[in-house]
């Protein structure tokens, strides 16, 4: 199991934007409900850690790198071509 820092709602929205994914796309790829994605991104509720992890894994698997808080703020970027 990963011990990466938790994904923030802003990182989730930005990651979807980089991938041109809708909330429905993320929900499908992570096998979570659309309501879970919507409520997390709108900061209405925080999912369980395991749910956040599967959402993050789906985004990461599609090519998103999560940048940790390092004094400049947490962020996301697309992985470089290998």
C-alpha positions in Angstrom: 0.0 0.0 0.0 1.2 3.5 -0.9 2.1 6.0 1.8 1.9 9.0 -0.5 0.3 12.2 0.9 -3.4 12.4 0.5 -4.6 13.9 -2.8 -6.3 17.3 -2.4 -9.6 18.3 -4.1 -7.6 20.9 -6.1 -5.1 18.2 -7.3 -8.0 15.9 -8.3 -9.6 18.7 -10.4 -6.3 19.6 -12.0 -5.4 16.0 -12.7 -8.7 15.5 -14.5 -8.2 18.6 -16.4 -4.8 17.5 -17.6 -6.3 14.2 -18.8 -9.4 15.8 -20.2 -11.5 13.5 -18.0 -14.9 14.3 -16.7 -16.0 13.4 -13.1 -17.8 10.5 -14.7 -14.6 9.3 -16.3 -12.7 9.3 -13.0 -15.6 7.6 -11.2 -15.6 4.8 -13.8 -11.8 4.4 -13.9 -11.6 4.3 -10.1 -14.7 2.2 -9.6 -16.2 4.8 -7.2 -19.5 6.7 -7.4 -19.9 9.9 -9.2 -21.3 11.4 -6.0 -18.0 10.5 -4.2 -15.9 12.3 -6.9 -18.3 15.3 -7.0 -18.5 15.8 -3.2 -14.7 15.4 -2.8 -13.9 17.9 -5.5 -16.5 20.4 -4.2 -15.0 19.9 -0.7 -18.4 18.8 0.7 -17.0 15.5 2.1 -13.7 13.6 2.3 -13.8 10.0 1.2 -12.1 7.2 3.1 -8.4 6.9 2.7 -8.8 3.7 0.6 -11.2 5.5 -1.8 -8.8 8.4 -2.2 -6.0 6.0 -3.0 -8.0 4.2 -5.8 -8.9 7.6 -7.3 -5.3 8.7 -7.1 -4.1 5.4 -8.6 -6.5 5.8 -11.5 -5.2 9.3 -12.3 -1.6 8.2 -11.8 -2.1 5.2 -14.0 -3.4 7.4 -16.8 -0.2 9.6 -16.7 -0.5 12.1 -13.8 2.4 12.7 -11.5 1.4 14.1 -8.1 3.8 16.7 -6.7 4.0 16.9 -2.9 3.8 20.0 -0.8 7.3 21.3 -0.8 7.1 24.9 0.0 5.6 25.8 -3.3 2.3 24.0 -2.9 1.1 20.6 -3.9 0.4 20.1 -7.6 0.1 17.7 -10.6 1.8 17.3 -13.9 1.7 14.9 -16.8 4.4 12.3 -16.8 7.1 12.8 -19.4 7.2 10.5 -22.4 9.4 7.5 -21.8 
